[in-house]
Every structure is written in structure tokens, then in C-alpha cells.
Amino acid sequence: MSDKKKKKKNAAGISTLAPGNETSPIQGKERSWTGLVEAGEGERADKYIAEIAGILSRSQIKARGARIFVNGKEEKLSRRLASGDRIEVAWTDEPSHSLKPEKLDVQILYEDGNVFVFDKAQGMVTHPANGNWSGTLANAAVWLDAERKGEGEAPRGGIVHRLDKDTSGVIIVARNTETHEFLAAQFKNRSTRKEYWAIVRGSPAGDTGHLENCLTRDKYNRKKFVGNESQGKRAVTDYRVLARWSVEGRRDYALVALYPKTGRTHQLRVHMSGMGCPILGDPLYAQGDFFFPDATLMLHARRLRIVLPGIAEPMVFKAPTPSRFLAMLALLEKKGRRVHRA
């Protein structure tokens, strides 16, 4: 961050950019903090910021796009610090106006005083982000919450987990902080059960399988992730083949149930692509398809099993099979031949 930018300190001693350097109200204010490392020598920069300096939690560091500078040079979050290092953190505040309530056309599968469960449509963004500051599921959730409670101003949307823009299906949203923490803990300890359906190009070798590796961002394309044996975050997926087709004897397709045991970004898309069976219509991890050139991403969050506050037994929420899946399955039945394997 340029030393020429004018800064001012608030009561907490956190440096903030002068008004002329703020981003738009939708994006939130840019902020920064500077300090010297006096304790915690040898700690990772992100751990130092979260646990010693107490500026942002490690999840907030990522969520708010924090950049870290050590002795004037931008460094990775994993940079080990030494005593006397000058560390600066620059981040963007949580958007204060990005969750403007919007009355949108959404499908509600379930609701009570603590949660909404939606069947998210393909093409709808889960939460405001670059290029999508309105029209998101979060905008709809805060409008619905305010409408139900009869309040003039909606609270922050409690997005607990996310689905990619082009993935449809079950997603749960908390209506208060306590519920958000209660649900988030289940995703963190992996006690939830998720099932996705995917139509893939290619045919998995076995009827069932287990996929496990580490995922890291592609250094050549920052929008993509790649599998790695040791670097990145551990990702685990089980799968079961539900049906197979051969089209004109030239290309195989399959309907697959996917059971992610972890929740990494693009996990299912990377795993299926990595085994030679990319999800049909995937704009990032699959090439255009000769037989189905107009296919959009054939990935659907079909089922979620989770415990809700005040309800002893887990609940299971299921999203109907979307029309694009029904249409594609009909085409496969028409153009292709069912392949049965023992």
C-alpha cells in the first residue's frame, strides 16, 4: 500500500484510508493495520494476525481479501515472521450495502424461525462478490427475513455454505447468528451429509469409487484449481454410478451420485475432471461437447442432511431434479444406448 495515501486512525488504532481512497459503498471500505512483530517469532503471518495481533480471524483474512506486507514487500499468508518485522495488513470491510434486501424469485424448500432452505436456481450467485453485487441468494434471504419478521431493515444474511453460480440445488441459510454458528460447526466437523448428481462425459471405471487428493489454485489460471498429491487442502469425494450411456458408439456418458466428504472450492468438478470424466457443460474443466454443445453445467446439489437448532433428529432436504437434467437424460435415452455393467 502506497505511503503517499493519507490515513487516519480510529479509536481502536486501526488505520483506515482517507475517504477519497475508499471503494464504492457496495464493496466496503478499504482498511489497513500496521505493527511490529514483538512476540510470536517464527509464526505464520496469518496465524500471527489472527491469534497474536487479533486483527482478523484466519477465515476473515481470506474472506476479505487481505494482503500482507512484511518490511514493505507483499508476502504469502504462510510467510514466517521474525522479531522486529514490520507487518502491514490491508483488507476490505465486509460490504455494508451489498446485502440490500431484494424481492427475488426463489424456491423455498423449508423454513422456520432459524433457517431458510432453498432450491437455488442455476445462474444465481450465492453471495455478493466482484461483478455480482445484487440479485444473489443472500439478497433474497435478507428480504424474506425482514418480510417475515415485519422489520424495516433486514439483518445480515447467514450464508453457511455456498454453491457455485452454475450449480443448482439445496442450500441452507441461517436467520440469526446463533444458528449460523450452530450450522457452520457441522460443516466444519463434517457431520453433514451431502449428495450431488452430475452428468459426466466419460464412464467411470467402477460402479463406486473413492477420490482423495489435495487441491490448490492453478498457477496458470487463478479461476481454476488443480489436484496435487501433497500441496493444498485435502479433498475427499465418494461416488456411485447410477446409469451409463453410449452415444453412437463414440462417446460414453454417465449419471453419477457424488458424496463430498470435504467442501473445497470446485472439489467435485476437479475430481471428476481428474479421473477423465469431466462434468458435462463445465466451462472451466471440460471442453465443448460434440453431441451436446449447448449443455450448461450438469451439477445439482440434490440432498442435504443436517441437524437444526431445537430439533433432535437430523433433517433431510431434497431438491427436485431440475428441468435441464430431465431434458438431458431424455436426450441420452433418445440418442444413446444404455450400458449395463455387472
C-alpha positions as CSV (number, residue, x, y, z in Angstrom):
1,M,0.0,0.0,0.0
2,S,1.4,3.4,-1.0
3,D,2.9,5.5,1.8
4,K,1.5,8.5,-0.1
5,K,-2.1,7.6,0.7
6,K,-3.4,9.6,3.6
7,K,-4.6,7.6,6.6
8,K,-6.4,8.3,9.8
9,K,-6.7,6.1,12.9
10,N,-9.9,5.2,14.6
11,A,-10.4,4.7,18.3
12,A,-9.1,1.1,18.0
13,G,-5.9,2.2,16.5
14,I,-6.6,0.7,13.1
15,S,-5.5,2.8,10.1
16,T,-8.2,3.4,7.5
17,L,-7.9,5.0,4.1
18,A,-9.0,8.6,3.7
19,P,-12.5,8.9,2.2
20,G,-11.0,9.7,-1.2
21,N,-9.5,6.3,-1.4
22,E,-12.5,4.2,-0.3
23,T,-14.1,1.8,-2.7
24,S,-17.7,2.1,-3.6
25,P,-20.2,1.6,-0.7
26,I,-21.2,-1.8,-2.3
27,Q,-17.6,-3.1,-2.0
28,G,-17.0,-1.8,1.5
29,K,-14.2,0.4,2.9
30,E,-10.5,-0.4,2.5
31,R,-8.7,-0.7,5.8
32,S,-5.2,-1.4,7.0
33,W,-3.2,-2.1,10.1
34,T,0.5,-1.8,10.8
35,G,2.6,-3.1,13.6
36,L,6.0,-4.6,14.6
37,V,6.5,-8.2,15.5
38,E,7.5,-8.3,19.2
39,A,6.2,-11.8,20.0
40,G,5.3,-14.8,18.0
41,E,8.6,-15.1,16.2
42,G,8.5,-18.0,13.7
43,E,4.7,-17.9,13.4
44,R,3.0,-17.8,10.0
45,A,1.8,-14.3,9.1
46,D,-1.9,-15.3,9.0
47,K,-1.7,-17.0,12.4
48,Y,0.1,-14.0,13.9
49,I,-2.6,-11.6,12.6
50,A,-5.4,-13.8,14.0
51,E,-4.0,-15.1,17.2
52,I,-1.5,-12.6,18.4
53,A,-2.4,-9.3,16.8
54,G,-6.1,-10.2,16.9
55,I,-6.9,-8.0,13.9
56,L,-8.8,-10.5,11.7
57,S,-9.6,-14.2,12.1
58,R,-8.0,-16.6,9.7
59,S,-11.3,-17.1,7.9
60,Q,-11.8,-13.3,7.7
61,I,-8.3,-12.9,6.2
62,K,-9.4,-14.9,3.2
63,A,-13.0,-13.7,3.0
64,R,-12.0,-10.1,3.0
65,G,-9.1,-10.5,0.5
66,A,-6.4,-9.4,3.0
67,R,-3.0,-8.6,1.6
68,I,0.1,-8.9,3.8
69,F,3.2,-6.8,3.6
70,V,6.3,-7.6,5.5
71,N,9.0,-4.9,5.6
72,G,7.3,-3.3,2.7
73,K,7.1,-6.4,0.5
74,E,3.9,-8.3,-0.2
75,E,4.2,-11.8,1.1
76,K,2.1,-15.0,1.2
77,L,-0.1,-15.8,4.2
78,S,2.3,-18.6,5.1
79,R,5.4,-16.3,5.4
80,R,7.2,-17.0,8.7
81,L,7.8,-13.8,10.8
82,A,10.9,-12.7,12.6
83,S,11.2,-10.4,15.6
84,G,11.3,-6.8,14.5
85,D,9.5,-7.4,11.2
86,R,7.2,-4.5,10.2
87,I,3.9,-6.1,9.1
88,E,1.1,-4.4,7.4
89,V,-2.3,-5.9,6.6
90,A,-4.7,-4.4,4.1
91,W,-8.3,-5.6,3.6
92,T,-11.8,-4.7,2.6
93,D,-14.5,-4.4,5.1
94,E,-17.5,-6.6,4.8
95,P,-19.8,-4.9,2.3
96,S,-22.2,-2.8,4.2
97,H,-24.7,-2.3,1.4
98,S,-24.1,-5.4,-0.7
99,L,-26.9,-7.2,1.2
100,K,-29.6,-4.8,0.2
101,P,-32.9,-6.7,0.6
102,E,-34.3,-7.7,-2.8
103,K,-37.6,-9.4,-3.6
104,L,-36.4,-12.2,-5.9
105,D,-38.0,-15.3,-7.4
106,V,-36.6,-18.1,-5.2
107,Q,-37.8,-21.6,-4.3
108,I,-38.1,-22.3,-0.6
109,L,-37.9,-26.0,0.4
110,Y,-38.3,-25.3,4.1
111,E,-38.3,-22.5,6.7
112,D,-38.7,-22.0,10.4
113,G,-37.6,-19.2,12.8
114,N,-33.9,-20.1,12.4
115,V,-33.3,-21.1,8.8
116,F,-34.4,-20.9,5.2
117,V,-33.6,-23.9,2.9
118,F,-33.6,-23.0,-0.8
119,D,-33.5,-24.8,-4.0
120,K,-31.0,-22.5,-5.7
121,A,-31.5,-22.0,-9.4
122,Q,-28.7,-22.4,-11.8
123,G,-27.2,-19.0,-12.7
124,M,-27.9,-17.4,-9.3
125,V,-24.9,-16.3,-7.3
126,T,-25.0,-17.3,-3.6
127,H,-23.4,-14.1,-2.1
128,P,-22.4,-10.7,-3.5
129,A,-18.9,-10.7,-4.9
130,N,-17.0,-9.0,-7.7
131,G,-19.3,-8.4,-10.6
132,N,-22.4,-9.7,-8.8
133,W,-23.4,-7.1,-6.2
134,S,-27.2,-7.7,-6.4
135,G,-29.6,-10.4,-7.4
136,T,-28.0,-13.0,-5.2
137,L,-29.5,-15.6,-2.9
138,A,-28.2,-13.6,0.1
139,N,-30.1,-10.5,-1.1
140,A,-33.3,-12.6,-1.4
141,A,-32.7,-14.2,2.1
142,V,-32.5,-10.8,3.9
143,W,-35.6,-9.6,2.2
144,L,-37.5,-12.7,3.2
145,D,-36.2,-12.5,6.7
146,A,-37.3,-8.9,7.1
147,E,-40.7,-9.6,5.5
148,R,-41.3,-12.5,7.8
149,K,-40.3,-10.5,10.9
150,G,-42.0,-7.3,9.8
151,E,-38.9,-5.3,10.4
152,G,-37.8,-2.3,8.4
153,E,-34.2,-3.3,8.0
154,A,-33.1,-6.8,7.2
155,P,-30.2,-8.4,9.1
156,R,-27.0,-9.8,7.6
157,G,-27.7,-12.9,5.5
158,G,-26.3,-16.0,7.2
159,I,-24.8,-17.9,4.3
160,V,-23.4,-21.1,5.9
161,H,-22.1,-22.8,2.8
162,R,-22.0,-22.0,-0.9
163,L,-22.8,-23.4,-4.3
164,D,-21.1,-22.3,-7.5
165,K,-23.2,-19.9,-9.6
166,D,-23.9,-22.6,-12.2
167,T,-24.6,-25.4,-9.6
168,S,-28.3,-25.7,-8.6
169,G,-29.9,-27.3,-5.6
170,V,-30.2,-27.4,-1.8
171,I,-28.6,-24.7,0.2
172,I,-29.3,-23.6,3.8
173,V,-29.2,-20.1,5.1
174,A,-29.2,-19.1,8.8
175,R,-31.6,-16.3,10.1
176,N,-29.6,-15.4,13.2
177,T,-26.0,-15.5,14.5
178,E,-26.6,-18.4,16.9
179,T,-28.0,-20.6,14.2
180,H,-25.2,-19.6,11.8
181,E,-22.6,-20.8,14.3
182,F,-24.6,-24.0,15.1
183,L,-24.8,-25.0,11.4
184,A,-21.3,-23.8,10.5
185,A,-19.9,-26.1,13.2
186,Q,-21.5,-29.1,11.5
187,F,-19.9,-28.3,8.1
188,K,-16.6,-27.8,9.8
189,N,-16.6,-31.1,11.7
190,R,-18.1,-32.8,8.6
191,S,-21.2,-34.2,10.3
192,T,-23.4,-33.0,7.5
193,R,-24.2,-35.4,4.6
194,K,-24.4,-34.0,1.1
195,E,-25.4,-35.7,-2.2
196,Y,-25.0,-34.2,-5.6
197,W,-26.0,-35.5,-9.0
198,A,-23.8,-35.0,-12.0
199,I,-24.0,-36.0,-15.7
200,V,-20.4,-36.6,-16.8
201,R,-18.7,-37.1,-20.1
202,G,-17.0,-40.5,-20.0
203,S,-17.6,-43.6,-17.9
204,P,-16.0,-44.2,-14.5
205,A,-14.2,-47.5,-14.3
206,G,-16.1,-48.8,-11.4
207,D,-19.7,-48.5,-10.2
208,T,-18.4,-47.0,-6.9
209,G,-15.2,-45.2,-6.1
210,H,-13.2,-43.0,-3.6
211,L,-11.3,-39.9,-4.8
212,E,-8.8,-38.2,-2.5
213,N,-6.1,-35.7,-3.1
214,C,-5.1,-32.1,-2.3
215,L,-6.5,-29.1,-4.2
216,T,-4.5,-26.0,-4.9
217,R,-5.1,-23.0,-7.1
218,D,-3.9,-23.3,-10.7
219,K,-0.8,-21.1,-11.0
220,Y,-1.6,-20.5,-14.7
221,N,-5.3,-19.8,-14.3
222,R,-6.4,-18.3,-11.0
223,K,-10.1,-19.2,-11.6
224,K,-9.2,-22.9,-11.6
225,F,-8.0,-25.5,-9.1
226,V,-5.8,-28.5,-9.7
227,G,-5.2,-31.8,-7.9
228,N,-2.0,-32.3,-6.1
229,E,-0.6,-35.2,-4.1
230,S,0.6,-33.2,-1.2
231,Q,0.2,-29.4,-1.6
232,G,-3.1,-27.6,-1.0
233,K,-6.1,-28.6,1.0
234,R,-7.2,-32.2,1.4
235,A,-10.3,-33.1,-0.7
236,V,-12.3,-36.3,-0.4
237,T,-15.2,-37.5,-2.6
238,D,-17.1,-40.8,-2.9
239,Y,-19.1,-41.6,-6.0
240,R,-21.7,-44.1,-7.3
241,V,-22.7,-44.6,-10.9
242,L,-26.4,-44.5,-11.4
243,A,-26.6,-45.0,-15.2
244,R,-24.4,-45.2,-18.2
245,W,-25.0,-44.5,-21.9
246,S,-23.0,-44.9,-25.1
247,V,-23.9,-42.4,-27.9
248,E,-23.3,-43.7,-31.4
249,G,-20.6,-46.0,-30.0
250,R,-18.3,-42.9,-30.0
251,R,-18.7,-41.4,-26.6
252,D,-19.8,-42.6,-23.1
253,Y,-21.8,-40.6,-20.6
254,A,-22.9,-41.4,-17.0
255,L,-25.2,-40.1,-14.3
256,V,-23.2,-40.1,-11.1
257,A,-24.1,-39.5,-7.4
258,L,-21.3,-37.6,-5.7
259,Y,-20.8,-37.6,-1.9
260,P,-18.3,-34.9,-0.9
261,K,-16.7,-35.5,2.5
262,T,-14.9,-32.1,2.4
263,G,-16.1,-28.8,1.0
264,R,-13.3,-27.4,-1.2
265,T,-13.9,-24.9,-3.9
266,H,-14.7,-26.7,-7.2
267,Q,-14.0,-30.0,-5.5
268,L,-16.4,-32.1,-7.4
269,R,-15.6,-30.5,-10.7
270,V,-11.9,-31.0,-10.3
271,H,-12.2,-34.6,-9.0
272,M,-14.4,-35.7,-12.0
273,S,-12.2,-33.9,-14.5
274,G,-9.1,-35.5,-12.9
275,M,-10.5,-39.0,-13.4
276,G,-11.2,-38.4,-17.0
277,C,-14.9,-37.8,-16.6
278,P,-15.5,-34.1,-16.6
279,I,-19.0,-32.8,-15.7
280,L,-20.9,-32.1,-18.9
281,G,-21.2,-28.4,-19.7
282,D,-18.5,-27.3,-17.3
283,P,-17.0,-24.1,-18.7
284,L,-13.7,-24.4,-16.8
285,Y,-12.9,-28.1,-16.5
286,A,-14.4,-29.6,-19.7
287,Q,-14.1,-28.9,-23.4
288,G,-17.2,-28.3,-25.6
289,D,-19.1,-31.4,-26.3
290,F,-19.8,-32.6,-29.8
291,F,-23.1,-34.2,-29.1
292,F,-24.4,-31.7,-26.6
293,P,-22.8,-28.3,-27.4
294,D,-25.4,-26.3,-25.6
295,A,-25.2,-28.1,-22.3
296,T,-24.8,-26.0,-19.2
297,L,-23.1,-27.3,-16.0
298,M,-24.8,-30.6,-15.1
299,L,-24.2,-30.5,-11.4
300,H,-27.0,-30.4,-8.9
301,A,-27.0,-30.4,-5.1
302,R,-29.7,-33.0,-4.6
303,R,-29.8,-33.7,-0.9
304,L,-28.6,-32.3,2.4
305,R,-28.8,-34.0,5.8
306,I,-28.2,-31.6,8.8
307,V,-29.3,-31.0,12.4
308,L,-31.3,-27.9,13.0
309,P,-31.4,-25.9,16.3
310,G,-34.0,-27.3,18.7
311,I,-34.7,-30.4,16.6
312,A,-33.1,-33.6,17.9
313,E,-33.1,-35.8,14.8
314,P,-31.3,-34.7,11.6
315,M,-33.4,-33.4,8.8
316,V,-33.0,-34.3,5.2
317,F,-33.8,-31.7,2.5
318,K,-34.1,-32.8,-1.1
319,A,-34.3,-30.5,-4.2
320,P,-36.3,-31.8,-7.2
321,T,-34.4,-32.9,-10.3
322,P,-34.0,-29.7,-12.4
323,S,-35.5,-29.4,-15.9
324,R,-32.1,-29.2,-17.6
325,F,-31.3,-32.6,-16.1
326,L,-34.6,-34.1,-17.1
327,A,-34.1,-32.8,-20.7
328,M,-30.5,-34.1,-20.9
329,L,-31.5,-37.5,-19.5
330,A,-34.2,-37.7,-22.1
331,L,-31.7,-36.9,-24.9
332,L,-29.3,-39.6,-23.6
333,E,-32.1,-42.1,-23.7
334,K,-33.1,-41.0,-27.2
335,K,-29.6,-40.7,-28.7
336,G,-27.7,-43.3,-26.7
337,R,-27.8,-46.9,-25.7
338,R,-27.9,-47.9,-22.0
339,V,-24.8,-49.7,-20.9
340,H,-25.1,-52.2,-18.1
341,R,-22.2,-53.4,-16.1
342,A,-22.0,-56.2,-13.6
